[in-house]
Amino acid sequence: MASAAAIHILVKTEKQAKELKLKLDKGGDFAQLAKQFSLCPSKKKGGDLGEFRRGQMVKAFDDVVFKKELLKVHGPIKTKFGYHLIKTLYRN
């Protein structure tokens, strides 16, 4: 079964997600921004979710991780948890 590793930042509003994406596009440090702003417990590890299999995350999240370009920040992606900025590190 396919697996992947990703880092993400989870925030409450689309506006905040867009602001953070701009910072990232200008060379902002993903891990630093995750530690500062993310609402997910993964923020302690700079937004690192580790490795997971297809189907373990909500569909909208899975679709980005398993279908979109690697090592690029995607988002804001809306889920029931809020708005995510997602960067897939690898998948196999």
PyMOL commands that set and color helices and strands:
alter all, ss='L'
color gray80, all
select helices_A, chain A and resi 14-25+30-37+41-45+59-67
alter helices_A, ss='H'
color red, helices_A
select strands_A, chain A and resi 3-11+48-53+73-79+82-91
alter strands_A, ss='S'
color yellow, strands_A
deselect
rebuild
show_as cartoon
